[in-house]
Amino acid sequence: MKFAIVGAGAIGAFAGAMLTRAGEDVTLIARGPHLRAMQEHGVRVRGEIGDFAAHPSATDEPATVGPVDVLLLTLKAHSLTAMAPRLAPLIGPETTVVSAQNGIPWWYFYRHGGEWEGTHLETVDPGGVIGQSINPARVVGCVIYPSTTIVEPGIVQHIEGTRFAIGEPDGSKSERCRRIADSFIKAGLRCPIRTNLRHDLWVKLMGNVAYNPISALTRATLIEIVQCPETRALAAAIMREADQVAQKLGIDIGVSIEQRLEGAEKVGHHKTSMLQDVEAGRPMELEAIVGAVVELGNKMGLSLPHTSAVYACVRLLAGNA
């Protein structure tokens, strides 16, 4: 199939390199020195998966690519608002859009069912720009698990993991999901088709909503957060509040908060994505990960004092960056 990967940073370039090596037709859409390095030398992957180079097409202009079979969005959630209106040239009659952002995605309440069907979250899709630019009927959701980093432009360090879980918003096991999964599996990636991808999103979000903002404010790693009694208690309180929101949406996480805390301690001195963004002077994925939970809590009439407090502090931090 023909793939375009928009926001080909560490994860996008890694997926694109794996798919290209397996014979898929891939175009990476990126910018800056990373783009120029990929255009000149291809994507060079190092790490657990082995060392190799792949040479997908790479550009900063979606209009030059034309319609694709699969449009994979791996850019940060806050970058999608500006990019979404530029995606039209990539979308043909049969294009599937695989949305792989962290946090609560803009399409979350499409085919959700029940009282929350069609709910709009301003924190996730300001002004409805994304929803107007991408028909949600095209969307297949995706939860990304690999850990990768750009060690220098064009060079991706693969730390661990190969799992890209995908699923239809309505929970069906569709032919388009099967075709995408087949391509990923052929490329050496794990790609389970999930019938309740929203559960997977919340399982990942439960850690992110607590650890990410605390790390941004304190510059602490996961193990430091959970070994400090005060921040351990704060993380637990935020997770309890987020779980209230999830329960209102019919999601039973199935992982205890204590298990979450113990898991973070085992990971060790890991810097969250938000901390990495703070240190690099980049915008943070604050709204999709934390703001959306606060907005949902407000809509539900829930009190989320701990989550709201750290959200306010990180918003101030982001505004002063």
N, C-alpha and C positions, 0 to 999 in steps of 0.2 A: 504494500500500500504506500501511498504518498503521504508523508508526515510533514507538518510544520510545527516546530517547537518554539513557542514565543516566550521570551524571558529565559534564554539559554545560558543561565549562570551555572553554578556547580551541578545542581540536579539536572537541569535541562540539557546541558552539554554531555553529562554522563549518560543519560538515557539516549540522547541522539547518537553518541558514539557507539553504544551497544547495538542499537537498531541498525545503524549504518554497517557495522561489521557483519551483521547477519543478512545483509543484502537489501534492506529496505531503502526507499528513496526518501531522504531526510533533508530538510532545510532548517537550519538554526537561525533564529532571529534574535539578535543581541545588539550590543553597542560598545563603544569605547575600545580600549586596548585589548580587552578579551576578544572582542569580535575580530579585530585586525589580526591577532595572533592565530585565531582559528582559521581565518581566510588564508593565511600564509603557510601555516604548518599543520592544519587540522586540529583535532582534539586529541590531546595526549593524556591518557588515563594511567594512573599509578595506584598501587595499593593492593587491598585484599583480593580483588578480582583478577589481578595480574596487570602487567604493564603492556600497553598497546597504543597504537595511534589509529584514528579513523578520520576520514576526510569527507564529512557531509558538506553540502553547500551552506554558506553562511552569509547573512545580509542584515542590514538594519532597516530595510524597507519592505514591509509586507506586500505592497502593491506590485512588486516585481516577481512574486512567486506564483501567483495564480491560485485557483481553487485546489484544495487538497482533500484527501479522504479523511484524515484525522488531524485536527488542530489541537495540540497539547499545550495547555497554558500552565507554565511553571514559574511565571513571574510572581513577585510578591503581591499580596492581595491589594495593597494600597496603590500599586502601579497599574492595576487593571482598569481603573476608571479612565485614565488618560489614553490607554492603549486600545480599549474596546472599540471606539469608533473607527480605528485604523484597520480593523481586522476584516472588514467586508470583502476585500479582494481575495482573501483566503477561503471564503465560505461559498461553496457551490451547493447545488440542490441536495447532494447526499453527504455533505460534510458532517462529521461528528466532532463535537467540541468536548475534549476531556479537560475538566476543570480540576486543577490540583493545588489549590491554595490552602494555606493553613487557616485554622479557626472555623468560624461559621461562614460557609460560602454564600454568595449572592443568590444562588438557585435553591437554597435549602428548603424553602417552603413551596416550591413547585411540585405538584403531585404529592404533597405531604399528607393530604387528607385531614379530616376533622376540623376543629374550630380555627386552627392556625393556617389552614390552606391559603396560600397567596399573600401571607404576611410580608410586608416590605420592611427591611432594616436599613435605615438611613446611614448607620455607621458602616455598613458593608457596601452599600450601593448608593452613594450620595446622589440625590436627584434622579435616581433610576436610570442613570446613563448606561450601565452595563446591561441591564435587562432590556433596554431599548435597542442595544447594538447586537446582542446575541439572543436569538430565540431559545428560551430554556428547553424547548422540545428537542433541541440538538444535543443537549448536555448529557454526558456520562460523568459521574463524579469519580474522584480519585483521591485516595489517601496515600501519601508518600512516606516510606519508612527508611530508605537508605540515608546514610550520613556521608556527605561529601563536602569538599571545600576546594576553592580555587587557590592553589599555592602560588601560582603566578599566571599571568594571562595565557589562556589556551591550555593550561595544565591543571587537570582535576585529580585531586587525591580522593580515592574511594576508601572510606574508613571502615564501613560495614554496611551490610544489608542490601537486598536486591528486590524488595517487595513493593509493588505498586498495586494496591487493592483498588478495584473499580466496581461501579455498580450503577444501575439505572435509578433515577429518582423514585420510580414507582415500585422498585424492588424486583422487577422481572429480570429473567436471564435472557437477554436479547441476542439476536444474531450479531448485531454490531459489537456488543461486548465480547462475544466469543471470538470474532475476528481480531479485535484489538488484543485480547489476551493471547491468542495464538501467536501474533507477531512478537509480543513481549517475551513470551516463553521461548520462542525460537531464538531470541536474542540473548538468552541466558538470564532473563529476569523472572521473578515470581510475579504472577498477576492473577490472584484469585478474584473470581466474580462474586461479589457479595450481594445478598438479597436484602440486607439492612445496612447500607453503607453509612447511614446517619449514626448508627451505634458506633461504628469504627471512628467516625469523626469526633464523637464525644469522648471516646476512650483516650484519643490523642489529646484532645483539647483540655481534658481535666488536669493533665500535668502542665500544659502550656499556660493555661489561664493563671496558674499560681506561680510557677517558677520563673516564667519570662519577665513579668513586671518586677518581681522582687529582685531578680538578678540585675535588671536595668538600673534600679535605684541603688543597689548596694555594691554592684560590680562583683558579686560573689558567684562561685561555681555551684553546681547542684549539691555536692557533698557539704560545702560550707553552709548553704542555706538550711539543710536538714540537720546538721550537727549543732547549729545554734538554736537553743531552746525557743527563743522568741520568734525567730523567722520560721522555724519548724511549725510552731503553733499558728503563725499567720498563714502559712501555706495550707495547713489543714483547714483553717477557717474558710479560706477562699474556695477550696475544693468542696467543702460542705455546701457553700452557697451556690456554686455552679451545679452541684448535683440536684439542688432544689429545682433549678431551671430545667435541667435535663428530665427530671421526673415529671414535670408539668407537660413536657413534650412527649411523654410516653417512652422515654429512654431509661432503661435500667442498666447502669454502667457495668455492674457485676465485678468490680474491682474495689476493694476497700481502700480507704484513705491511708491506713497504715501500710498496706502493700505498696501504695504509691510512694510513700515516704521512704520505705526500705529499698524500693527499686531505684530511686534517685540516688540514694547513698551508695548503692553498688556501682552505679555509673561513674561516680567519682568526680574528678575535677573537670567536668564538662561545662563549657560556656554555652548558655542558651543562645538561640538565634537573635533574640532581642539584645542581649549583652554584646554579642558580636557586632550588631548594627550600631549600638551606642559607641563602641570603641572605634569603629570605622567611620563614624560621622554620617551614617546612612539613616534614612527614615525607618521607623520600626513598624512592624505589623500589629500595631496596638489595637486598632479598631476591630479587625476581624477576630482577634484572639480574646481581647478583654472588653472592648467597647460594646460588641454585639451581645455579650452575656449581660452587661449592665442594662443595655437597651431592652433586651428581652425581659429581664427582671422587672424593669419599670412597667412594661406592658402587662405583666402578669400580677402586678401589685405586690411583688416580693421585696423584702428588705435584704439588700446585699451590702451591708456597711463596709466590710473588709475589702471586697472586690471594688466597690465604688471609690474607696479611699486610695488604694494603690493606682487605680485608673486615673484619678485626678492628678496624682503626683507625677505619673509617667507622662501624662498629657502636658503638664507644665515643663517637665524635662525635655520633651520633644520640641516644645515651642521655643525653648531657650537654646536648642542645639545649634 
